[in-house]
């Protein structure tokens, strides 16, 4: 588990936060691609006016560049924004099929993901796609450098530009932040609390050691989801999305007594193992198939470290004493992906993973144990000490190595329950992905208007995107069938 946090600053001509310098360094450059899918065409959308009057005033960083002083300390400096340098209107071939535009849009996303931002302009772009796809009549693509803020900050910025489609005067609402069900009731007494304290100390000692080893010395091996090669961040990627019903996910959650995040993470992990097995099944050697399909694989699960109770207004985020300030505030959980047997099902020699249900419960146990650890705060202090003595570039290399040593990254955002609209144009769907990292697989999830949108980003030519996607869909289907459809109703 590794922690990176912005300092509380959001004013012009102020120092760039440590994480902002890590993410925009000579080592690597991370950006966020966020896509809004609209129900109606965007031909008459006054995008220039909206950006000038609504988007830019949200935060001074959108009108600032990074500049360094004689000591190498970077600051945000306000500059004049030339909208024509930031807002793009790409031209696609006319009169083509929806499937053609789907593929063209995906190729366009791959193309812009490889482009680094010029340092003499504010670190954002907006791409307006007026061509219809199977999911939308038009798309807006926001590309924002991660130095500007994390998903929580950027989502708050977007929400300040939007209104509820059903009633613009009503406030937007979000799913409640529910922990897994507590079956112990009054048994949570003093002895149980003491036990949690001791287990938390033990987990902290174990996790801080394993995190340091994982980030500095040990890497995942070559598998169907990790090439181990250098320069992955400079290679074309393929991006696709899946949509799952939140009601179905909540039904699984209720049956298993876990969290929504546990269910979704379990589905991703299960689908990933099925893909690894499917990719290894072509081998004629059973030992090689077993080795590749069940090889050790680590996911970096990104958690927001704010005490989330819903998104705050931009004004609340930029206050000096804000409890949820603008910036980057998150932790990496090093989570080992549970193993399966080498056949095509989900049976395993390990009885704890003998079914989809037990697999997800095992994921829940692993993540719950990881959360019961103070390593997130200790690692944050370690990074701060490393920055003071070795500089931002050294910390950036450490973060880069942490990403590169793992097999995949995962992160999620909680989106609005209601459908939103921009300038009275309803938004049908939203999704995002993070680009510029050295990992072969990136998974992001976002809830919106009753759907959980899972975005899959993989290195093109190394991972079979269609097979990977099918394995995740299959994982959801078998889990829903076993947990909900095959479970007899309660007699109570």
C-alpha positions as CSV (number, residue, x, y, z in Angstrom):
1,X,0.0,0.0,0.0
2,X,1.6,3.3,-1.0
3,X,0.3,6.8,-0.3
4,X,0.7,10.0,-2.2
5,X,-1.1,13.2,-1.2
6,X,-1.2,16.7,-2.4
7,X,-0.6,19.6,-0.1
8,X,-3.5,21.9,0.4
9,X,-3.0,24.4,-2.3
10,X,-5.1,25.5,-5.3
11,X,-4.1,29.1,-5.8
12,X,-2.1,30.6,-8.8
13,X,1.6,31.2,-8.4
14,X,1.8,28.6,-5.7
15,X,4.2,25.7,-5.5
16,X,3.1,22.6,-7.4
17,X,2.2,19.8,-4.9
18,X,4.7,16.9,-4.5
19,X,2.4,14.5,-6.4
20,X,1.9,17.0,-9.2
21,X,5.7,17.0,-9.7
22,X,5.9,13.2,-9.5
23,X,3.2,12.7,-12.2
24,X,4.7,15.4,-14.5
25,X,8.4,14.5,-14.4
26,X,11.2,13.2,-16.7
27,X,10.3,9.7,-15.5
28,X,6.7,9.5,-16.6
29,X,3.6,11.6,-17.3
30,X,0.2,10.4,-16.2
31,X,-3.1,11.8,-17.7
32,X,-6.8,11.0,-17.4
33,X,-9.0,10.4,-20.4
34,X,-12.7,11.1,-19.4
35,X,-15.5,10.5,-21.9
36,X,-19.0,11.8,-21.8
37,X,-21.5,10.1,-24.1
38,X,-24.5,12.2,-25.2
39,X,-28.0,11.2,-26.1
40,X,-28.3,14.0,-28.7
41,X,-26.0,15.3,-31.4
42,X,-23.5,18.0,-30.4
43,X,-23.6,20.1,-33.6
44,X,-24.9,23.2,-31.9
45,X,-23.3,22.8,-28.5
46,X,-21.6,26.2,-27.6
47,X,-18.5,24.5,-26.4
48,X,-16.2,27.6,-26.6
49,X,-18.5,29.6,-24.4
50,X,-19.0,26.7,-21.9
51,X,-15.2,26.3,-21.5
52,X,-14.5,30.0,-21.2
53,X,-17.4,30.8,-18.8
54,X,-17.8,27.5,-16.9
55,X,-14.8,25.2,-17.1
56,X,-11.8,27.6,-16.8
57,X,-13.1,29.5,-13.7
58,X,-13.4,26.2,-11.7
59,X,-9.7,26.1,-10.7
60,X,-6.7,28.4,-11.5
61,X,-4.7,25.3,-12.5
62,X,-6.8,25.0,-15.7
63,X,-5.3,28.4,-16.7
64,X,-1.8,27.8,-15.4
65,X,1.5,26.2,-16.4
66,X,4.3,24.6,-14.4
67,X,7.4,26.7,-14.2
68,X,10.6,26.0,-12.2
69,X,12.7,28.4,-10.2
70,X,16.5,28.4,-9.8
71,X,16.2,25.6,-7.2
72,X,14.1,23.4,-9.4
73,X,10.9,24.0,-7.4
74,X,7.9,24.2,-9.6
75,X,5.1,26.6,-9.3
76,X,1.7,27.2,-11.0
77,X,1.9,30.3,-13.1
78,X,-1.3,31.9,-14.6
79,X,-1.1,32.4,-18.3
80,X,-3.6,33.5,-21.0
81,X,-5.5,30.5,-22.4
82,X,-5.9,30.2,-26.2
83,X,-9.0,28.0,-26.5
84,X,-8.2,27.0,-30.0
85,X,-5.0,25.4,-28.7
86,X,-7.0,23.2,-26.3
87,X,-10.3,22.4,-28.0
88,X,-10.1,19.9,-30.9
89,X,-12.7,19.1,-33.5
90,X,-11.4,15.9,-35.2
91,X,-12.6,15.0,-38.7
92,X,-13.7,11.4,-39.2
93,X,-14.7,9.9,-42.6
94,X,-18.4,10.8,-43.3
95,X,-21.3,8.5,-43.9
96,X,-19.9,5.4,-42.2
97,X,-21.5,2.8,-40.0
98,X,-21.9,3.0,-36.2
99,X,-19.4,0.1,-35.8
100,X,-16.9,2.0,-38.0
101,X,-17.2,5.0,-35.7
102,X,-16.8,2.9,-32.6
103,X,-13.5,1.5,-33.9
104,X,-12.4,5.0,-35.1
105,X,-13.2,6.5,-31.7
106,X,-11.2,3.8,-30.0
107,X,-8.2,4.3,-32.3
108,X,-8.5,8.1,-31.7
109,X,-8.4,7.5,-27.9
110,X,-5.3,5.4,-28.3
111,X,-3.7,8.1,-30.5
112,X,-4.2,10.9,-28.0
113,X,-3.2,8.8,-25.1
114,X,0.3,8.7,-26.5
115,X,0.7,12.5,-26.9
116,X,2.5,14.3,-24.1
117,X,1.2,17.7,-23.1
118,X,3.5,20.6,-24.1
119,X,4.8,22.3,-21.0
120,X,4.2,25.9,-22.3
121,X,0.4,25.5,-22.2
122,X,-2.1,24.5,-19.5
123,X,-2.3,20.8,-19.1
124,X,-5.7,19.9,-20.5
125,X,-7.5,19.3,-23.8
126,X,-11.1,18.8,-25.0
127,X,-11.9,16.7,-28.0
128,X,-15.5,17.1,-29.5
129,X,-16.6,14.0,-31.5
130,X,-19.7,14.8,-33.5
131,X,-20.0,11.4,-35.1
132,X,-22.5,8.9,-33.7
133,X,-21.4,5.6,-32.2
134,X,-23.4,2.6,-30.9
135,X,-23.4,4.1,-27.5
136,X,-23.9,7.8,-28.2
137,X,-25.0,10.5,-30.6
138,X,-21.8,12.4,-29.8
139,X,-18.9,12.3,-27.4
140,X,-16.8,14.8,-25.4
141,X,-13.3,13.6,-24.5
142,X,-11.5,15.4,-21.7
143,X,-7.7,14.8,-21.5
144,X,-6.4,16.2,-18.3
145,X,-2.9,15.8,-16.8
146,X,-3.0,13.9,-13.5
147,X,-0.9,16.8,-11.9
148,X,-4.1,18.8,-12.1
149,X,-5.8,16.5,-9.6
150,X,-7.1,13.0,-8.9
151,X,-10.4,11.5,-10.0
152,X,-12.2,12.9,-7.0
153,X,-11.1,16.5,-7.8
154,X,-11.7,16.2,-11.5
155,X,-15.2,14.6,-11.0
156,X,-16.1,17.5,-8.7
157,X,-15.0,19.9,-11.4
158,X,-17.1,18.2,-14.0
159,X,-20.2,18.1,-11.8
160,X,-19.9,21.8,-11.3
161,X,-20.5,22.2,-15.0
162,X,-23.5,19.8,-15.1
163,X,-27.1,19.7,-14.0
164,X,-29.6,17.0,-13.3
165,X,-31.3,16.1,-16.5
166,X,-34.7,15.5,-14.8
167,X,-34.7,18.7,-12.7
168,X,-31.7,21.2,-13.0
169,X,-32.8,22.9,-9.7
170,X,-32.4,19.7,-7.7
171,X,-29.1,18.7,-6.1
172,X,-27.2,15.7,-7.4
173,X,-27.1,12.6,-5.2
174,X,-24.7,9.7,-4.9
175,X,-24.9,6.1,-3.7
176,X,-24.4,5.8,0.1
177,X,-21.0,4.7,1.3
178,X,-22.0,1.4,2.8
179,X,-19.5,-0.9,4.6
180,X,-20.0,-4.7,4.4
181,X,-22.7,-6.0,6.6
182,X,-21.8,-6.3,10.3
183,X,-23.0,-9.7,11.4
184,X,-21.4,-9.6,14.8
185,X,-23.7,-7.1,16.4
186,X,-23.0,-6.6,20.0
187,X,-20.1,-8.9,19.9
188,X,-18.0,-5.9,18.9
189,X,-16.8,-5.4,22.4
190,X,-13.6,-4.4,24.0
191,X,-11.9,-7.7,23.3
192,X,-12.8,-7.6,19.6
193,X,-11.5,-4.0,19.4
194,X,-8.2,-5.0,21.1
195,X,-7.9,-7.8,18.6
196,X,-8.4,-5.5,15.7
197,X,-5.7,-3.2,17.1
198,X,-3.2,-6.0,17.4
199,X,-4.0,-7.4,14.0
200,X,-3.7,-3.9,12.5
201,X,-0.2,-3.5,14.0
202,X,0.8,-6.9,12.6
203,X,-0.7,-6.1,9.2
204,X,1.1,-2.8,9.2
205,X,4.5,-4.4,9.9
206,X,3.9,-7.1,7.3
207,X,2.6,-4.6,4.7
208,X,5.3,-2.0,5.0
209,X,7.9,-4.7,4.5
210,X,6.2,-6.3,1.5
211,X,5.4,-2.9,-0.1
212,X,9.1,-1.9,0.1
213,X,10.2,-5.2,-1.3
214,X,7.6,-5.2,-4.1
215,X,8.4,-1.6,-5.2
216,X,12.2,-2.0,-5.0
217,X,13.3,-5.6,-5.6
218,X,10.5,-8.0,-6.6
219,X,8.5,-7.8,-9.8
220,X,5.7,-9.9,-11.2
221,X,7.0,-12.4,-13.9
222,X,6.0,-12.6,-17.5
223,X,2.5,-13.8,-17.9
224,X,-0.4,-13.4,-20.4
225,X,-1.2,-10.0,-18.8
226,X,2.4,-8.8,-18.2
227,X,5.1,-8.6,-20.8
228,X,7.8,-7.3,-18.5
229,X,9.2,-5.1,-21.3
230,X,10.3,-1.5,-21.0
231,X,8.5,1.4,-22.7
232,X,4.9,0.1,-22.5
233,X,3.8,3.6,-21.9
234,X,5.0,4.6,-25.4
235,X,3.1,1.9,-27.2
236,X,-0.5,2.0,-28.6
237,X,-3.2,0.9,-26.3
238,X,-6.7,-0.5,-26.9
239,X,-9.6,0.8,-24.9
240,X,-13.1,-0.7,-24.5
241,X,-15.9,-0.6,-21.9
242,X,-18.4,-2.9,-20.3
243,X,-21.6,-1.9,-18.5
244,X,-23.1,-3.9,-15.6
245,X,-26.4,-3.3,-13.8
246,X,-25.8,-1.8,-10.4
247,X,-28.9,-3.5,-9.2
248,X,-27.5,-6.9,-10.1
249,X,-24.2,-6.0,-8.4
250,X,-26.1,-5.0,-5.3
251,X,-28.0,-8.3,-5.3
252,X,-24.7,-10.1,-5.3
253,X,-23.4,-7.9,-2.6
254,X,-26.5,-8.6,-0.4
255,X,-26.1,-12.4,-0.9
256,X,-22.4,-12.4,-0.1
257,X,-22.4,-9.8,2.7
258,X,-19.5,-7.9,1.1
259,X,-19.2,-4.4,-0.5
260,X,-20.0,-3.3,-4.0
261,X,-16.2,-2.7,-4.6
262,X,-15.5,-6.2,-3.4
263,X,-18.0,-7.6,-6.0
264,X,-16.6,-5.6,-8.9
265,X,-13.0,-6.3,-7.9
266,X,-13.8,-10.0,-7.5
267,X,-15.3,-10.0,-11.0
268,X,-12.3,-8.3,-12.5
269,X,-9.9,-10.7,-10.7
270,X,-11.9,-13.8,-11.7
271,X,-12.1,-12.7,-15.3
272,X,-8.4,-11.9,-15.3
273,X,-7.6,-15.4,-14.1
274,X,-9.9,-17.0,-16.7
275,X,-8.1,-15.0,-19.4
276,X,-4.7,-16.1,-18.1
277,X,-5.9,-19.7,-18.2
278,X,-7.4,-19.3,-21.7
279,X,-4.2,-17.7,-23.0
280,X,-2.1,-20.5,-21.6
281,X,-4.4,-23.4,-22.8
282,X,-2.7,-23.4,-26.2
283,X,0.4,-24.8,-24.6
284,X,0.9,-28.5,-25.1
285,X,2.8,-28.7,-21.8
286,X,0.6,-29.0,-18.7
287,X,3.3,-27.6,-16.4
288,X,3.8,-24.5,-18.6
289,X,0.0,-24.0,-18.8
290,X,-0.3,-24.3,-15.0
291,X,2.7,-21.9,-14.5
292,X,1.3,-19.2,-16.9
293,X,-2.4,-19.5,-15.8
294,X,-1.7,-19.5,-12.1
295,X,1.5,-17.3,-12.1
296,X,1.7,-14.7,-9.3
297,X,0.0,-11.5,-10.4
298,X,-0.3,-8.3,-8.4
299,X,-2.9,-5.6,-8.9
300,X,-2.4,-2.1,-7.6
301,X,-5.9,-1.1,-6.3
302,X,-6.1,2.6,-6.0
303,X,-8.1,3.9,-3.0
304,X,-9.0,7.6,-2.3
305,X,-7.8,8.5,1.1
306,X,-10.4,11.2,1.8
307,X,-13.2,10.4,4.2
308,X,-15.8,10.3,1.3
309,X,-19.3,11.5,2.0
310,X,-20.1,12.6,-1.5
311,X,-18.4,15.2,-3.7
312,X,-17.9,18.7,-2.4
313,X,-18.3,21.9,-4.2
314,X,-15.3,23.4,-5.8
315,X,-15.4,26.3,-3.3
316,X,-15.2,23.8,-0.4
317,X,-12.3,21.9,-2.0
318,X,-10.1,24.9,-2.4
319,X,-10.4,26.2,1.1
320,X,-7.1,26.1,3.0
321,X,-8.7,24.1,5.8
322,X,-10.8,21.8,3.7
323,X,-11.1,18.2,4.9
324,X,-11.4,17.2,1.2
325,X,-9.0,19.5,-0.6
326,X,-8.4,19.7,-4.3
327,X,-5.4,17.6,-5.5
328,X,-4.2,14.0,-5.4
329,X,-5.0,12.0,-2.3
330,X,-4.9,8.2,-2.8
331,X,-3.2,5.0,-1.8
332,X,-2.0,1.9,-3.7
333,X,-3.0,-1.4,-2.3
334,X,-0.8,-4.2,-3.4
335,X,-3.3,-7.0,-3.8
336,X,-2.3,-10.5,-5.0
337,X,-4.9,-11.8,-7.5
338,X,-6.2,-15.2,-6.1
339,X,-5.4,-18.3,-8.1
340,X,-7.6,-20.8,-9.9
341,X,-6.9,-24.3,-11.2
342,X,-5.7,-24.7,-14.8
343,X,-9.0,-25.8,-16.2
344,X,-11.6,-23.5,-17.8
345,X,-13.9,-23.5,-14.8
346,X,-13.4,-21.8,-11.5
347,X,-12.6,-24.9,-9.4
348,X,-9.3,-24.8,-7.5
349,X,-7.1,-27.0,-5.4
350,X,-7.5,-24.3,-2.9
351,X,-11.0,-24.9,-1.4
352,X,-11.2,-21.2,-0.5
353,X,-11.6,-20.5,-4.3
354,X,-13.7,-23.5,-5.2
355,X,-16.6,-21.4,-6.7
356,X,-17.2,-17.9,-7.9
357,X,-18.9,-17.1,-4.6
358,X,-15.9,-18.3,-2.5
359,X,-13.5,-16.5,-4.9
360,X,-15.2,-13.1,-4.3
361,X,-15.4,-13.7,-0.5
362,X,-11.7,-14.5,-0.6
363,X,-11.1,-11.1,-2.4
364,X,-13.2,-9.4,0.3
365,X,-11.0,-11.0,3.0
366,X,-7.8,-10.0,1.3
367,X,-8.8,-6.3,0.8
368,X,-10.3,-6.1,4.3
369,X,-7.1,-7.2,5.8
370,X,-5.1,-4.7,3.6
371,X,-7.4,-1.9,4.8
372,X,-6.8,-2.8,8.5
373,X,-3.2,-1.4,8.3
374,X,-1.6,1.9,9.0
375,X,1.0,1.4,6.3
376,X,-0.7,3.9,4.1
377,X,0.3,6.7,6.5
378,X,3.8,5.3,7.1
379,X,4.5,5.0,3.4
380,X,3.3,8.6,2.9
381,X,5.9,9.8,5.5
382,X,8.6,7.7,3.8
383,X,7.9,9.3,0.4
384,X,8.0,12.7,2.0
385,X,11.4,11.9,3.5
386,X,12.6,10.5,0.2
387,X,11.5,13.7,-1.5
388,X,13.3,15.9,1.0
389,X,16.6,14.1,0.7
390,X,16.6,12.8,-2.8
391,X,14.2,15.0,-4.7
392,X,11.0,14.7,-6.8
393,X,12.6,12.7,-9.6
394,X,13.7,9.9,-7.2
395,X,10.2,9.6,-5.8
396,X,8.8,9.6,-9.4
397,X,11.2,6.7,-10.2
398,X,10.0,4.9,-7.1
399,X,6.3,5.3,-8.1
400,X,7.1,4.3,-11.7
401,X,8.9,1.1,-10.6
402,X,5.9,0.3,-8.3
403,X,3.6,0.5,-11.3
404,X,5.9,-1.4,-13.6
405,X,6.5,-4.2,-11.2
406,X,2.8,-5.0,-11.0
407,X,0.5,-6.8,-13.5
408,X,-2.4,-4.3,-13.5
409,X,-3.8,-1.2,-11.9
410,X,-7.4,-0.7,-10.8
411,X,-9.3,2.4,-9.6
412,X,-12.9,3.5,-9.3
413,X,-15.1,6.6,-9.0
414,X,-18.6,7.0,-7.5
415,X,-20.8,8.8,-10.0
416,X,-24.2,10.4,-9.7
417,X,-27.4,8.3,-9.2
418,X,-29.3,10.6,-11.5
419,X,-28.7,11.2,-15.2
420,X,-26.8,14.5,-15.8
421,X,-26.9,17.0,-18.6
422,X,-24.6,19.6,-20.1
423,X,-26.3,22.7,-21.5
424,X,-29.6,20.7,-21.5
425,X,-28.1,17.9,-23.4
426,X,-28.5,14.6,-21.5
427,X,-25.4,12.5,-20.8
428,X,-26.1,8.9,-21.5
429,X,-22.9,7.4,-20.1
430,X,-19.5,8.3,-18.6
431,X,-16.2,6.5,-18.3
432,X,-12.5,7.2,-17.7
433,X,-9.1,5.7,-17.9
434,X,-5.6,6.6,-16.9
435,X,-2.8,6.7,-19.5
436,X,0.9,7.1,-19.5
437,X,1.8,4.4,-17.0
438,X,4.1,1.4,-17.6
439,X,1.6,-1.3,-16.8
440,X,0.1,-3.6,-19.6
441,X,-3.5,-3.6,-18.1
442,X,-5.4,-0.7,-16.6
443,X,-9.0,-1.2,-15.2
444,X,-11.1,1.7,-14.1
445,X,-14.7,1.7,-12.9
446,X,-17.4,4.4,-12.6
447,X,-21.0,4.2,-11.4
448,X,-23.5,6.4,-13.2
449,X,-27.3,6.4,-13.4
450,X,-27.8,2.8,-12.4
451,X,-24.8,1.3,-14.3
452,X,-21.3,0.3,-13.4
453,X,-19.1,1.2,-16.3
454,X,-15.8,-0.8,-16.5
455,X,-13.1,0.5,-18.8
456,X,-10.4,-1.9,-19.9
457,X,-7.2,-0.4,-21.3
458,X,-4.6,-2.9,-22.5
459,X,-1.4,-2.8,-24.6
460,X,-2.4,-3.3,-28.2
461,X,-0.9,-6.4,-29.8
462,X,0.1,-8.1,-26.5
463,X,-3.3,-8.8,-24.9
464,X,-6.3,-10.0,-26.9
465,X,-8.9,-7.4,-25.9
466,X,-11.9,-9.3,-27.2
467,X,-11.0,-12.5,-25.2
468,X,-10.1,-10.5,-22.1
469,X,-13.5,-8.7,-22.3
470,X,-15.4,-11.9,-22.8
471,X,-13.7,-13.5,-19.7
472,X,-14.8,-10.6,-17.5
473,X,-18.3,-10.8,-18.8
474,X,-18.2,-14.6,-18.2
475,X,-17.0,-14.0,-14.6
476,X,-20.0,-11.7,-14.0
477,X,-22.4,-14.1,-15.5
478,X,-21.2,-17.1,-13.5
479,X,-21.1,-15.1,-10.2
480,X,-24.6,-13.7,-10.7
481,X,-25.9,-17.1,-11.5
482,X,-24.3,-18.8,-8.5
483,X,-25.0,-16.0,-6.0
484,X,-28.5,-14.9,-7.0
485,X,-30.2,-17.1,-9.6
486,X,-29.2,-20.5,-8.0
487,X,-29.7,-19.4,-4.4
488,X,-33.1,-20.5,-2.9
489,X,-35.2,-17.7,-1.4
490,X,-35.1,-17.2,2.4
491,X,-38.0,-18.8,4.3
492,X,-38.0,-15.9,6.8
